[in-house]
Amino acid sequence: MRRAASSEWLIDALALRVSASGDMTLVYQLYSTLRTWIQHGELEAGVPLPSSRHLSQALSISRNTVLAAMDRLQAEGLIVSRRGAGLYVAKLPTMPLPVDPPATALVEYSARGQALLDRCATLSQHYHAFAPGIPGLDLFPHAQWQRLLRRHFHQADTAWFSYQSLGGLPALKDALCDYLTLSRAVRCRPEQIVITQGAQQAFELIVQLLTDSGESVWMEEPGYGGAQTAFQAAGLTVTPVPVDEEGMNPALCPAPTSSPRLIYVTPSHQYPCGVTMPVPRRLALLECAARHGAWIIEDDYDSEFRYDTPPVPSLQGLAGQAAVIYVGTFSKVLYPGLRLGYLVLPDPLADAFRLAHARLHREGNYPVQSALAEFIAKGLFSRHIARMRASYRQRQACLRNALSPAIEKGLTLSSGHAGMHLLAELDNQTQEQRLIELAHQAGITLSPLSRYYLGQPQRAGLVLGYAGAPEDELHRAGRWLSQAWLSLHEGRKPHAKLVYCP
């Protein structure tokens, strides 16, 4: 389709591409087709275009449609008008046709970026039985929450729709301060709280303000993958510290190792092992942090859910104004899509974190925060937690009952005194891997304990989430897992009809 091409050939080519049955308007189809040909040099500079009358008749479209497309091309400088002679293709630099890169071409990510992508491979897209960290979304008071949201959006202060730098809506910080003081023995004032878009953003803010690349962070081993990823993505040296029956044990930190800048712990309910750190170990950890000049990150992700033991006060409350940064989230007690978490900061850090958060993340969603503040202040939040606690206790009991044939033969489960998951101890890594393979074939999501190790896994097991699935599903999936485990444990080949129907 060059200069020598007649206008009839051009019209024939356009007729193949412009159709009233297309998804796009006729104006856009005509405009985009000619634009592409001109930009790629398929229509050379100086080539005359058919008249609008001729085009409209030949393509059976309105003349106004043709004129609109030509006006747009002319406005963009792709065609020019010559008085008394019509429209011509303008003289432009020729754009090469796009060429697909060879299949062997690879994108080179940074070492930090590649480490981040490697960690992303552990993300689950299936939220049925056994998916850890997923709350009972079927139990959430959706209608009540929607009414709150609609009212708070309708009554929202106009200023809330602008940029904010308060560290969160004051009403939410007030309500949250009261709740944490009473339920978690956290010592704080509203000014010490910064509302974030989840715990993950809180971790990122901590490492950006308090660490430099290459500095050391001590991390529970095994531990929470989200925190591991945040630390590694920031270029920190992550030192895994073994977890025993009392949580992280600083005395087991591998030597030699540099003094940590941060120490990350989940003392109320260690993730994923499920143990609770007793007061003597907490005091030892505080002393260790003070000796190294380190900040402790206390991740209190699901402490609301305790079933047969009294609640344990927060490490932050025990420490007073020591170097403890308390991180909480609403993802487990409400729903992950809410994307709200919070930091409780020592006084010297509060203003700096508030300003940095406003600059880096442009805080917002004040109408949603306002609805949540009312949800907490009116006692709806506490009632919801009480309901979830009772339901989760039942769901855990259902899972234990489904696994009872395997338990009778030696399968060991964690105590389950708190939280939203159980840890099933396995005989070895081979058994763990084989169960993962069988579960994948059956369409079941299993989380191996080995995934939570940064170093060589020292134990084999499965992290079994039960909070997010109804009891009938937990019963079916638990029965499947019991049969699969028994087959492997007893050295039998798993039955070919060992299937699971979600």
CORCOR-V182539 format. One record per run of one state. SS is the DSSP state (alpha for helix, beta for strand, coil for the rest). FROM is the first residue (numbers start at 1). TO is the last residue. Records with the same first field share a line. If there is no record, write none. Layout:
SS: FROM-TO / FROM-TO
This chain:
coil: 1-6 / 18-25 / 40-47 / 49-51 / 60-62 / 76-78 / 83-85 / 90-110 / 121-129 / 131-136 / 140-141 / 155-157 / 162-169 / 185-189 / 197-198 / 211-215 / 222-224 / 234-236 / 245-246 / 249-249 / 253-261 / 266-278 / 293-294 / 300-305 / 307-314 / 320-323 / 330-335 / 339-340 / 345-346 / 362-365 / 378-379 / 403-403 / 409-411 / 414-417 / 419-420 / 426-428 / 443-446 / 453-460 / 466-470 / 490-502
alpha: 7-17 / 26-39 / 52-59 / 63-75 / 111-120 / 137-139 / 142-154 / 158-161 / 170-184 / 190-192 / 199-210 / 225-233 / 250-252 / 279-292 / 315-319 / 336-338 / 347-361 / 366-377 / 380-402 / 404-408 / 429-442 / 449-452 / 471-489
beta: 48-48 / 79-82 / 86-89 / 130-130 / 193-196 / 216-221 / 237-244 / 247-248 / 262-265 / 295-299 / 306-306 / 324-329 / 341-344 / 412-413 / 418-418 / 421-425 / 447-448 / 461-465
